[in-house]
Amino acid sequence: MHRQRPQTTSRAPHHRDRHHVKAWTRERSGLPIDPLFPTRTGRRLSRDAIARRVDVHVATATEGCPSLAAKQITPHVLRHTAAMALLQAGVDVSVIALWLGHEDIRSTQAYLHADLAIKERALARTSSPSTTPGRFRPPDPLLAFLEAL
């Protein structure tokens, strides 16, 4: 008999998460500048080591959710997913930029362009109530001009 895995949903960072991180740091007797997930020798994990750990956990998760096998799940994808969750939770883009380590907030603007929900909310706020929704239909002279090109 298989154990039912709990359903998880994307959620915004919560104060309890911060509590767990602080407790983990205290447990390791770590300093704020120490890596959150150190190697056995106390140094920070390399990118390859992180990728290997992600691969191990993706393989485990794929046993319960076979559709994951068709997806490319990398540390970069997880980083992007976390940034999008922060954005959707209403965290300011400048805070996300700092969290991601971006030197320039323009690097983080791509997340704004990728979030369709934010675009929809922005459009809903800007549409005039007197405007009828619909698709633009160019006039015949414009179409004739374009076809003649």
Number of C-alpha atoms within 10 A of each C-alpha: 3 5 6 7 9 6 5 6 6 12 11 16 13 8 9 9 11 11 11 11 13 15 12 14 17 12 9 14 10 15 10 10 6 14 14 18 14 14 12 8 6 13 12 15 15 11 10 10 12 15 16 14 14 16 15 12 11 18 15 11 15 15 11 13 12 11 10 14 13 8 10 9 14 16 17 10 11 12 12 14 14 18 20 20 16 19 19 17 13 11 15 11 18 15 14 19 18 13 10 15 12 13 10 11 15 12 12 20 13 10 17 15 10 11 13 11 11 15 13 11 10 11 11 11 9 9 11 10 8 6 7 8 9 6 6 6 7 8 8 9 9 10 11 10 9 9 8 7 5
